[in-house]
Structures are given as C-alpha cells and as structure tokens.
C-alpha cells in the first residue's frame, strides 16, 4: 500500500497556520541604579505590530 501523504506535505500544512513568534527584550533601570531586562516570547499576527506590544514588570 502506498503512502498518501509525505513528510513534506505535513510540514507545509503546519507552516501555513503558524503565527510568527518574536522574542521581545525590554531594558529598564532598577531602584538600585542597575539595568535589568525582561524577556518574553509573543506570537503576532503581523510582524509590523511588534512596536505596539507592551510588556511590564
């Protein structure tokens, strides 16, 4: 019996539905005067909207 679907077909199907994942890093000054960083991964509909994402501590 022959295979109906190849591995390539499966991976193409997944890629069409995925939203791009972006790592956002925000730096801020702490009370002690040192710089601290917050990191988070966010899935976006459009990469152009990355400026509008807000992360808070």
C-alpha positions in Angstrom: 0.0 0.0 0.0 1.4 3.4 -1.0 1.7 6.4 1.4 -0.9 9.0 0.8 0.9 11.9 2.5 4.6 12.6 2.6 6.5 14.3 5.5 7.0 17.4 3.3 3.2 17.8 2.9 2.7 17.6 6.6 5.3 20.3 7.3 3.9 22.6 4.7 0.4 22.4 6.2 1.8 23.3 9.7 3.7 26.3 8.4 0.7 27.9 6.8 -1.3 28.1 10.1 1.6 29.3 12.4 1.9 32.8 13.6 5.5 34.2 13.8 7.0 34.0 17.3 9.1 37.1 18.4 11.3 37.5 21.4 10.9 40.9 23.0 13.5 42.2 25.4 12.9 45.4 27.4 15.6 47.1 29.5 14.8 49.3 32.4 16.7 51.0 35.3 16.0 49.4 38.7 15.8 51.2 42.1 19.4 50.2 42.7 20.6 52.0 39.6 21.4 48.9 37.6 19.9 47.9 34.3 17.5 45.0 34.3 16.0 43.2 31.4 12.6 41.5 30.8 12.3 38.8 28.1 9.2 37.3 26.7 8.1 35.4 23.6 5.0 36.7 21.8 3.1 35.2 18.8 2.0 38.0 16.5 -0.4 38.2 13.6 1.8 40.7 11.8 5.5 41.4 12.5 4.9 45.1 11.8 2.9 45.3 15.0 5.9 44.5 17.2 6.2 48.1 18.2 2.7 48.1 19.7 3.4 45.2 22.2 3.7 46.2 25.8 5.4 44.2 28.5 5.5 45.2 32.1 7.4 44.0 35.1 
